[in-house]
Amino acid sequence: MTDPTPDNERGAVHDFADGEIQTYTGRVNRWLIAVYVVLALWAVYYLVVYWGGLGPGLEPPR
């Protein structure tokens, strides 16, 4: 890992794997935030719609 070097638009840059991977500090992309929001809403929907029971084939015999 090299020392962070300043970049005019993105701030400090950190290099990993001999420069193959670069990370920037201090910002999360809007599309990634949108993905997190959509996944959270889908999880709540799935929890509400499919809540209850033991699952298919797991109910005790009558």
FENFEN-V587446 format. One record per pair of residues at least 12 apart in sequence whose ideal C-beta (glycine too) atoms are under 6 Angstrom apart, sorted by the first residue. I is the first residue (numbers start at 1). GAP is how many residues later the second one is. If there is no record, write none. Layout:
((I;GAP) (I;GAP))
//
This chain:
((1;15) (2;13) (10;14) (11;13) (11;14) (11;15) (12;13))
//
